[in-house]
Amino acid sequence: MAPNFKKRIMVVDDHPMMLKGLVTTLNAEHGFEVVGQFNRAEEALQRSTELKPDLAVVDISLPGMSGLELIKHLVGLDQNLKILVVSRHEEILYAERVLRAGAKGYVMKQEAGDEMVKAVKKILNGGIYVSEEVSEKLLMGMAVGQKNLSQSPIDLLSDRELEVFEMTGQGNNTREIAERLHLSVKTVESYRARIKTKLNLENATELMMHAVKWVESESSEM
């Protein structure tokens, strides 16, 4: 019997239909095999050592531990593990942060399918996969010096705080954010309070205005 040289892939996404679609697409590709599918980061982390995947496909917004935290933990366990983020979040807002965490690529969910397969192949071959716009932004950042970029107050926000900040800028209220991130309203309120402190904002109105302005300015750079 011929040895199985298929690349082992683990998928982590809390949306059932999206998870099913990702798994189906990957399993249909010659040379790929999905060996684990999870809707929570904690379970994926627990099983990763046993499953020994070559690559993990991870969403950012997950109940409990966020996708960004999962990336850091997975890389800590296995530095050779390749990670691709497939997310509904705007790539321009998160690409640099996920690459810094240890991921090797970013694909937005509405582009998933052929684009995701292309990204997976490139990453497994040792490359990095981001859009041309993001690649240019990252190169420009290197040209002017990362020190200047890191001085942005937004970099003070934790990964979960950034998610809450982005959703606030997109017009979501506290309850809507809580539902989408599978958090309690009280927890979201705590995140918003911390964001106001870190960004030196006086009240909820200032937070909303600042968040909207930031989301619009980041998106306009694409």
Residue pairs with C-beta under 8 A, 6 or more apart in sequence:
4 33
5 31
6 31
6 32
6 33
7 31
7 32
7 33
7 54
7 55
7 124
8 33
8 35
8 51
8 52
8 53
8 54
8 55
9 26
9 32
9 33
9 34
9 35
9 53
9 54
9 55
9 56
9 57
9 120
10 34
10 35
10 36
10 37
10 38
10 44
10 47
10 48
10 51
10 53
10 55
10 56
10 57
11 19
11 22
11 23
11 26
11 34
11 36
11 37
11 38
11 56
11 57
12 37
12 38
12 39
12 40
12 41
12 44
12 56
12 57
12 58
12 59
12 62
12 67
12 70
13 19
13 22
13 39
13 57
13 58
13 59
13 62
13 86
14 39
14 40
14 59
14 61
14 62
14 63
14 182
15 59
16 39
18 59
18 109
18 112
19 37
19 39
21 112
22 57
22 86
22 112
22 116
23 34
23 37
25 112
25 113
25 116
25 117
26 32
26 34
26 57
26 116
26 117
26 120
27 33
27 34
29 117
29 120
32 120
35 51
35 53
36 44
36 47
36 48
36 51
36 53
38 44
38 47
39 62
39 63
40 62
40 63
40 64
40 65
41 58
41 62
41 64
41 65
41 66
41 67
41 69
41 70
41 73
42 64
42 65
44 56
44 58
44 70
44 74
45 65
45 70
45 73
45 74
45 77
48 56
48 74
48 77
48 78
48 81
49 77
49 78
53 81
54 81
54 82
54 124
55 81
55 82
55 83
55 84
55 120
55 123
55 124
56 74
56 81
56 82
56 83
56 84
57 83
57 84
57 85
57 86
57 116
57 120
58 67
58 70
58 71
58 74
58 83
58 84
58 85
58 86
58 103
59 67
59 85
59 86
59 87
59 88
60 66
60 67
60 68
60 85
60 87
60 89
60 94
60 98
60 159
60 163
61 67
61 87
61 88
61 89
61 163
61 180
61 181
62 70
62 182
63 181
63 182
63 183
64 182
65 73
66 159
66 160
66 163
67 85
67 87
68 97
68 98
68 101
68 159
69 159
71 83
71 85
71 98
71 101
71 102
71 103
72 101
72 102
74 81
74 83
74 102
75 81
75 83
75 101
75 102
82 104
82 123
82 124
83 102
83 103
83 104
83 105
83 123
84 103
84 104
84 105
84 106
84 107
84 116
84 119
84 120
84 123
84 129
85 94
85 98
85 103
85 105
85 106
85 107
86 107
86 108
86 109
86 112
86 116
87 94
87 106
87 107
87 108
87 109
88 108
88 109
88 110
89 108
89 163
89 166
90 108
90 166
90 215
90 218
90 219
91 106
91 107
91 108
91 130
91 131
91 133
91 134
92 133
92 134
92 137
92 218
92 219
92 221
92 222
93 162
93 166
93 215
93 218
93 219
94 106
94 162
95 106
95 130
95 131
95 134
95 138
96 134
96 137
96 138
96 141
97 159
97 162
98 106
99 106
99 128
99 130
99 138
101 159
104 123
104 127
104 128
104 129
105 119
105 122
105 123
105 128
105 129
105 130
106 129
106 130
106 131
106 134
107 115
107 116
107 119
107 129
118 129
119 129
122 128
122 129
123 129
130 138
133 221
133 222
134 222
137 221
141 149
149 155
153 198
153 199
153 200
154 162
154 165
154 199
154 214
156 198
156 199
157 165
157 195
157 198
157 199
160 181
160 191
161 191
161 194
161 195
161 198
163 181
164 177
164 181
164 188
164 191
164 192
164 195
165 195
165 211
165 214
166 211
166 215
167 176
167 177
167 180
167 181
168 177
168 192
168 207
168 208
168 211
168 212
169 208
169 211
169 212
169 213
169 214
169 215
169 216
170 215
171 212
172 180
174 185
174 188
174 189
174 192
175 185
177 183
177 188
178 184
178 185
178 187
178 188
181 188
192 204
192 207
195 201
195 207
196 202
196 203
196 204
196 206
196 207
199 207
199 210
201 207
201 210
